[in-house]
Amino acid sequence: MTTWHWVRHGPTHEKAFVGWRDMPADLSDHAQIARLNAHLPDEAIVVASDLIRASATADVLTAGRRRLPDHQDLREFHFGAWDGKHFSEVARTHPELSRAYWETPGDIIPPGGESWNQSASRVARVVDTLSARYRGAHIVAVAHFGVILTQVQRAMGATAADVLAHKIDNLSVTDMRFDGTRWHLGRINHQP
């Protein structure tokens, strides 16, 4: 059984779309990071998105664990032209498209970006490769809100719209196991 411990990176304090923009994480809550570190298995392998907010968070969680190179395909959704814009601005400039993107996620693509399904596919390739390579291991993957939800969707066999109802807080852990055939979802958005 391969166990994935999905950790959302530290907060950026941004009030706009943050997809592929490389924004740093606030990792100043040392007590919360210590609790998170204590919660994660010591023997786990750590991998992260190559965006600095995830990579830096993974660095503070490595603490003797094996660290794999950062992976570009674990990046957050590519919001294209929406990245850096406030949600209200996107709703004003692209009212139908932005509403469809959140209400019926799947194949809807923001201008210059990628769809939910495209994101989920690239993340699944990484997860499948690492699950095969490190069969039976614990893998701590430090990533982003959307990335984690694609894997919750996969484990639940739910629609993208259904999993968008889940909250994924910064520095939370979402656990799932792969038995070689099926995914088994554990806790979502656990706050150690």
Residue pairs with C-beta under 8 A, 6 or more apart in sequence:
1 136
1 177
1 178
1 179
2 131
2 134
2 135
2 136
2 137
2 139
2 177
2 178
3 41
3 137
3 138
3 139
3 175
3 176
3 177
3 178
4 127
4 131
4 139
4 141
4 151
4 175
4 176
4 177
4 178
5 40
5 41
5 44
5 138
5 139
5 140
5 141
5 173
5 174
5 175
6 141
6 143
6 147
6 148
6 151
6 173
6 174
6 175
6 176
7 36
7 40
7 57
7 58
7 61
7 140
7 141
7 142
7 143
7 171
7 172
7 173
8 142
8 143
8 144
8 145
8 148
8 168
8 169
8 170
8 171
8 172
8 174
9 25
9 48
9 49
9 51
9 53
9 54
9 56
9 57
9 142
9 143
9 144
9 170
9 171
10 25
10 26
10 27
10 29
10 33
10 53
10 56
10 57
10 170
10 171
11 25
11 26
11 170
11 171
12 18
12 23
12 24
12 25
12 26
12 53
13 26
14 23
15 86
16 84
16 85
16 86
16 87
17 79
17 82
17 83
17 84
17 85
17 86
17 87
17 90
18 76
18 83
18 84
19 75
19 76
19 77
19 78
19 79
19 80
19 82
19 83
19 113
20 51
20 75
20 76
20 78
20 79
20 83
21 83
21 84
22 51
22 52
22 53
23 51
23 52
23 53
24 52
24 53
24 56
25 52
25 53
25 54
25 56
25 57
25 170
27 33
27 56
27 57
27 60
29 171
32 171
33 60
33 61
33 171
35 192
36 61
36 171
36 173
36 192
37 60
37 61
37 63
38 192
39 173
39 190
39 192
40 61
40 65
40 138
40 140
40 173
41 138
41 140
42 64
42 65
43 65
43 137
43 138
44 65
44 66
44 137
44 138
44 139
44 140
45 65
45 66
45 67
45 68
45 134
45 137
45 138
45 139
45 140
46 58
46 61
46 62
46 65
46 66
46 67
46 68
46 139
46 140
46 141
46 142
47 58
47 67
47 68
47 69
47 70
47 71
47 74
47 130
47 139
47 140
47 141
47 142
48 54
48 55
48 57
48 58
48 70
48 71
48 74
48 141
48 142
48 143
49 55
49 70
49 71
49 72
49 74
49 75
49 76
49 142
49 143
49 144
49 147
50 70
50 71
50 72
50 74
50 75
51 75
51 76
51 144
54 70
54 74
54 142
54 143
54 144
55 70
55 142
57 142
57 171
58 67
58 70
58 140
58 142
59 67
61 140
61 142
65 140
68 130
71 126
73 122
73 123
73 125
73 126
74 123
74 126
74 141
74 143
74 144
74 147
75 144
75 147
76 143
76 144
76 145
76 146
76 147
77 113
77 114
77 116
77 119
77 144
77 146
77 147
78 112
78 113
78 114
78 119
79 110
79 113
80 109
80 110
80 111
80 112
80 113
80 114
81 110
81 111
81 112
81 113
82 90
82 94
82 98
82 110
82 111
82 113
83 113
85 93
87 98
90 98
90 110
91 98
91 99
94 110
94 111
97 108
97 110
97 111
98 110
100 108
101 108
101 110
102 164
103 161
104 161
105 115
105 116
105 160
105 161
105 164
106 115
106 116
106 117
106 160
107 115
107 116
107 117
108 115
108 116
109 115
109 118
116 146
116 150
116 160
117 160
119 146
119 147
119 150
120 150
120 153
120 154
120 160
123 143
123 147
123 150
123 151
124 150
124 151
124 154
127 141
127 151
130 139
131 139
131 178
135 180
145 168
148 168
148 174
149 160
149 163
149 164
149 166
149 168
150 160
151 174
151 176
152 158
152 163
152 166
152 174
152 176
152 185
152 188
153 159
153 160
153 162
153 163
154 183
155 176
155 183
155 184
155 185
156 162
156 163
156 185
166 188
166 189
167 189
168 174
168 188
168 189
169 189
169 191
171 191
172 189
172 190
172 191
173 187
173 189
173 190
173 192
174 186
174 187
174 188
174 189
174 190
175 185
175 186
175 187
175 190
176 183
176 184
176 185
176 186
177 183
177 184
177 186
178 184
